[in-house]
């Protein structure tokens, strides 16, 4: 984005013939570099089995930029490398460089600071009653069977239980945020239970294809080899690629023993474990994904979290500071993914 912004500014500011020559040279030369890097990225995307429309659009855009630069130079009658040593000191080069640095610095700062401020927000809620909107009584009973994969310290006093579907876009968005929460707050652990939104493995829903069930099974097989965290992250990043060959490729990329993986995927007990997770979700009252339950605010009782990770941090911080939270109340739910 920084390069394209600089190129746009340079294009609008190039006025005389010399500047026009330098602009077309820079356009074409940068496009050649970008095409080389696009080929590198395209090769690895193909190896991963990922089809990225945005990436392909950028690849095509670089080809168009190269063509435009070469056509401009041909019209002016100047070779691509003519006076190339002067390019680093040209106004267009400096314009592109400055725009690039500004966008990278601003973007880097925004990325570095995303998700921060949770503890400050928690301190701002001086009245514990204001926190009551962030949790509610579960409509059912939250129970664990001990097979759940654990992210974070299993001895952490605050336990999050997440019911999620590997094919759910909201779950994919929440996954890196929750992982960052666990990293920043070691007093919180997370236990995962699969809740595919299809009747092929979820008794309360209508069947609409087994792909999400297979993804949950693949995660279970990765758990058995101690690689759940890595496999689950890969599954969320590759939604829509849940055919058997795709899942096996992901398992190979995560260095699973493929013989054990194949045996696990063929074992009826694996499918049974996925169904058991969905039944546990139904018993708890899950109506959408992701659904989060938190234990530790009220002793061993679970509450359903009605907000996002920032709200979890507020609640945990408040309890650690000795706040007495209002008793959880029932809350209406709606079916959504």
N, C-alpha and C positions, 0 to 999 in steps of 0.2 A: 504494500500500500504506500509505503514511503517513496519507493522508486516511481511508481505511477503518478503520485501526487507531484513529485519534482518534475517529472517529464511533462505533465500538463502545464505547470507554471512556466517551464522553459519554452514550451510551444507557444504560449500566449505572449511571452515577452520577447521572442526572437523577432527582430525588425529588419536589420540590414542583411545584405547577402552573406557576409562572413559569418554572422551569427547563425544564419539559416544553414550554412554548410556544416558548422560544428554541431548544430542540433541534429541534423540527419545522420551524421557520423555517430554521435553518441547514441541515438535511438537504435541504429543498426547494430552497433557493437554490444550495447547492453542486451539487446534482444538475442544476439548470438549466445552470450553467456547464459541468459535465462533459458534459452532452448536446450542448451546442454544440461542445465540443472533439471529442467522439466523432463528430459529423457531419463535422467537418473531416478527422479521421483516416480515417473511412469513405470519404469521397470520394477521398482519395489512395490508399487501398488498392484501390478499384475501378479507378482509373487505372493502377495497377501490375499489375492482374490477380491480386492476392493475396487469398486467402480465409483469414482468421485466426480460428479458432474461439475462442481466448482473448479476442481483441479484441471479437468480437461478444458474447461472454458479459458482458464489462465494459459494453458499450453497453446491453444488456438490463438489467443490474444497476442502471445509472444511472436508467433509466426506472422500475424498481421502486422505487428510493429516492425519486424525485420523487413517485410515486403515494402512497407511504407517508407522506411529509411532508405532502402536501395533505390526505390523509384524516385525519391526526392533527390538523391545524389546523381542519378542518371540524368534527370532533367537539368540539373545545374552543370553537369559535365565534370564532376570531381570524383576521383577514385575514393574508395572507402578508407584507405590508409593514408591519404594525402594530409601532411601536416599533423600526423597523429600525436607527435610529441607535444604539441601545443594544447591538446585537449584538456589535460588536468588543470590548466590555468584559465580555461575559457569560462565565460560567464554562465553558460548553460550547464557545464559540469559542476560548478560551484552551487548553482541553483538546485540541481538535482541532489547534490550531496547534503546541502543544508536541510532541504525538505525531508530527505531520507532520515537524517539524524534526529530531526524534531519529532517525526512520527514514531520512530523506534524508541526514543527516550520517553515520550508521553505514553506510548503503549506499554513499554516495559514497566514504567512506574505504576500504571493502572493494574497490570497483571500481578505485580509484586504485592500490591496492597489490597487485592480483591479478597473479600471475606474477612478482612480485619475489622476490629472495632467491636466484636461481639461482647468482650468483657466490659468495655466502656458502656455499651448499651445496657448490659446487665446492671451496672452500678447506677445507671440513670433511673432505673425502675425502683425508686425508694419504697414505694408502696407495694408490698407483696400481692395485694388484691389485684393489681394491674396485670399480674402474671397469670391469673386464672384463665384468661382467654386462650392461653397457649396449650392447654391440656384438658382432657375430659376422661370420664370413665369409659373403659372399653365396653362395647355392647355385648361382649362374650368373655370367655375365659382364655387368657394367654398362657399356654403351657409349652414347655420345652421338653424334648426327649433325650437331650444330651448328644445328639449327632450333629448339631448345628455347627458350621464353621465359625470360628471366632476371629474377628479383626480387632487388633488392639490387645491390651493386656487382659487376659481372662480373669485376673484378680481385681480389676478395676471396680470401684464401688457402684458406679452407675452403669446399668446395662441397657443398651438399645437393642430391640429386636426389630429387624426389618423384614417385611414381607414384600418381595419384589418380583417382577417379571423381566427376564432378560430381553424380551421384545418390546418393552414399554419405554417410549422416549423419555418420559418424566423420570423413570428410574435411572436411565443412562445419564441424564443431567444431574441427578442427585448423587450418583456414585462418587465422582471426584470430590464433591463438596463434603460428603460424609467422611471420606478418607482423610481429607485435610482436617476436619474436626477432630478425628481420632488422633492425628499426629500432634495437633496443637493442644489437645486436652487428654492427657494420658489417664485421667481419672474416669474416662468413658470407654467402654468396650462395646462392640457391636456383634450380634449374633444374627446370622442370615437364614431366612427360610424362603424357599421358592414358592411363588404363587403365580404360575402361568395362567394367563387370561384366556383359556380355551377349555372346553369341555372334554377334550381328548385326555386330560389328566386332572381336571378340576370338576368334581361331581356337580357343582351348582351351576355350571355354565354350559353354553351350547358349544358343541364341537365346531371348530373352524380351522383345523389343521394342527398336526402334531409338532410343528417346528419349535415352538416355544417349550414344549415338553422335552424335546430332545436337547435343547440348550440347557435346561435345568438338569437333565441327566448327565450331560457332559461336565457341568460344574460339580455335580456330586462325585463323578469319577475322578475329577481333579482333586477334590477334597480328600479322597481316599489315598492320594499320593502326596498330600501336603502342599498342593499348588492351587488351592481354591482362590486365594486373593488374586493371583496372576491370571488365572483362567476367567474369573468373573469379570475382571477389567477388560480382557480381550473380547469377551462376549458382548459386553455393553458397547464397545467401540465398533463392533462389526454386526450391528443389528441388520437383519435381512439376509444374512448368510448363515443359515442354520441347517443346511442340508448336511447329511452324514459326512460327506467328503470335506465340507468346509469345517465342521467341528473337529474332525480328525486332524486336519491341517493345523488348526489352532492348538490342539493338544500337542502336536509335534513341536510347534513353535514355543510352547511352554515347557518343553523338555520332559513331557510325560513318557513313561514306559508304554509304548503303543500296544504291546501285547496285553498288558494289564488293562489298558484303557479299552481295547476292543472287547475283552472279556467282561469288563464292568458294564459297558453299554449293552451287551447282549444278555446280561444277567437280569431276570425278571425282578429281582430284589431292588435294582436301581430304580425302575419305574415305580415300584411300590413305595420307595422312599419319597419320590417326588409327589405322588398322590397323598402320602401321609402329611407332607408339608402343606399342601393345599387344604386338606381337611382341618389341619390345625389353624390355618388362616380363617376358614369358614367358622370354626368354633369360636375364634376370637372376635369375629364380626367384621373381618376385612371386607371392604366394599370397593376398594380401588387400590392402585399401586402407584408409588410406594406407600405403604402404611408403616408407621413407626410407633413402637411402644417403648416406654422408658420406665425402668425400675430403679429406685433409689431416692426418689423424691419423698415417697410415703412408705418408708420401710421396704417390705417385700412386695408391695402392691404395684401393679403396672398401671400406667396411665397412657392414653393415646395422645400423641403429640399432634396438635392442630396447626402448628406453624412449621417453619423450616429450621435449618441448623442454628441460625442466630438465636431462635427462641429456645432451643435446647441449651445453648451456652448460657443464656440468661437464667434459665431455671436452675441449672446445675450450680452456677455461680452463687445465686441467691441462697440456695440450701447450704452450700459450703460456708457462706457468711453467717449462717444461723437464722435465716428468715423462716417464718412459719407460713407456709403456703396455704391458701384456702383449700378445703376439701374438694376433690374433683367432682364435677357434676356431669350427668349424661348430656350428650350432644347429638343432634340429628346428623345423619350421614347421607351422602348421595353417591350413586354408582358412577365412578369415573376412572379413567386410566391416566 
